[in-house]
Amino acid sequence: MKFLSSDTVKKTDVFTAICKADLNVEVVKEYLFHPVRKWRFDYAIPAHKIALEVEGGVWTQGRHTRPQGFIGDIEKYNQATLLGWKVFRVTPDELMKTKTLTLLKQAVSGQ
């Protein structure tokens, strides 16, 4: 019997499996993208330099909507853009919706 490491389990979830099946691309959860900073994308398609950030706390004044978190996100997204990444943002409610998969499909195909 083969056991998966905690790192493998952590980086595989339902969304990555759906993307693999529906988009036929490898999606990596918590992808470390910056050469110096320890910034990670919630999800990334490294082969196409496409990132998906799930912006939680929209309605509860979470980290992404408080001033310091918002400013930190701006820095992270700007650096990602300078490195050639396309960064898309969704809320947790939108993650598993068809429109998010359609958006990623369009990004992968270059439409």
C-alpha positions, 0 to 999 in steps of 0.5 A, a space after each residue: 500500500 502506498 501512502 501519500 505524504 502530508 505535502 502531497 495531500 495538502 496540495 491536492 483537493 477537489 478543485 485541482 482534480 476538477 481542473 485536471 479532468 475538465 481543463 486537462 491542465 495540472 493545477 497546483 494548490 498553494 504554489 510558491 511563485 516568487 524567487 525570494 518572497 514566500 508568496 504562494 498562489 492559492 491555485 496555479 497553472 504553472 505551465 501557463 503562468 496563470 494564478 487563481 486567488 481565492 479572496 476570503 472574508 469579503 463579507 466578514 472584513 477578513 484579511 483581504 479587506 482590511 487595510 494591511 492585508 489589502 496593501 500586502 495583496 497589492 504588492 504580491 499581485 504586482 510582483 506576480 504581474 512583473 514575473 509574467 503571471 496572469 492573476 485571477 481573483 474569486 470568492 470562496 463561493 465562486 471557486 467551484 462554479 462553472 464560470 470560474 472553470 470557464 474563465 480558466 479555460 479561456 485563460 489557458 487557451 489564450 482567448 
